[in-house]
Amino acid sequence: MSAEPIALIGDYSAVLLDEEEFVPLFRQYRPRVFANTLKVFPGQLMSESEKKAVQDLSRRLGTLYRLNLGIYHDGQFIGWSFGVQADGDRFSMINTGILPDHQGKGVYTALLPRILEILQAQGFQVVFSRHVVTNNRVLVPKLKAGFVITHLELSDTFGLLVHLSYFFNPRRRKLLDFRAGQLAPDDELKGFLEL
């Protein structure tokens, strides 16, 4: 652990990790956290030429911002959270996993605001994530933290997913409520919408 720990709750903390530190831990512990899930990855279905084409396309993306966090309890690695810049102003939270003995203790709820602070400081406007629609252990804390449902997706890899988005700009969040039909346009929105 090279970075300064970020306090979460009790004896739990998070640490920013580089790729060399993060990837081995993720590979080692992912099977324990997601032991009871159906795993189908697109790479399993691709030919070697398709895999090479995807790798070539990925290299063209350049250097996107990436956030790798290790989660620790009393200095012992117990989980992770990682994501990557999706485009000019959006960040995709890709995966968070906490070892079973540490689940249900408020660690994820304590981690979310820390992640949002880091991403807002980087200048992102929207943070989004995709979750299996029955994953209430993640959906409820995210909705309570201010994420909103922005769409549904049927994925060949994961099944039915719900997309959650967090808007740092309150006017964009207000615009979303208007677009969804939950909010009548006030004077501020009318100015943006030129009504």
Residue, then its C-alpha position, 0 to 999 in steps of 0.5 A: m500500500s503506497a497511498e495514504p489510507i482513506a478512513l471509512i467506518g470503524d477499522y475499515s479504510a480504502v487505499l488508492l492502488d496502481e494497476e500493479e498492486f490492484v490486479p493481483l488482489f482483484r484476481q485472487y479475491r474475486p472468486r470468493v466474493f462472487a462464488n455464487t454467481l453465473k459467470v459468462f464473459p464475452g471473451q469466452l465466446m470470441s474467436e482469437s481474431e475477435k479477441k485481438a481486434v478488441q485488444d487493438l480497439s482498446r489500445r486506441l482509447g488512450t489513457l483514461y482516468r482509472l480509479n482502483l481502491g483496495i479496501y482494508h480492515d485493520g490493514q488486511f485486504i478485504g475488498w476492492s472498488f474500481g472503475v474507469q473514465a467512460d468519456g469526457d465527463r462520465f465515470s463508470m463504476i465497474n465493480t466493487g467486492i467485499l469479502p463475505d465476512h465483512q459484508g453487511k457492516g456498512v463498509y460499502t455505504a461508507l465507501l460511496p461518498r469517498i469515491l464520489e469525493i475523489l471523482q468530483a475532485q477529478g472533474f467528472q459530472v456523472v458517475f454511473s454503474r450497472h447492476v443486476v436488478t435484484n442486487n439490493r445490497v448495492l442498489v439500496p445504498k446507491l439510491k440512498a446516496g443520491f444515485v438515480i435509475t437512468h435505464l435498463e439493459l438486457s446483457d448477454t453477460f449479466g442478464l437484466l441490469v439497471h443503470l444508476s447515475y449520480f449527477f454532481n451538478p444539481r441542475r442536471r439532476k433537476l433536468l433528469d426529473f423533468r425529463a422523467g415527468q416527475l417535475a414540472p419545469d420551474d423558471e430555472l429549467k424554463g431558461f435552459l429549455e428556452l420555454 
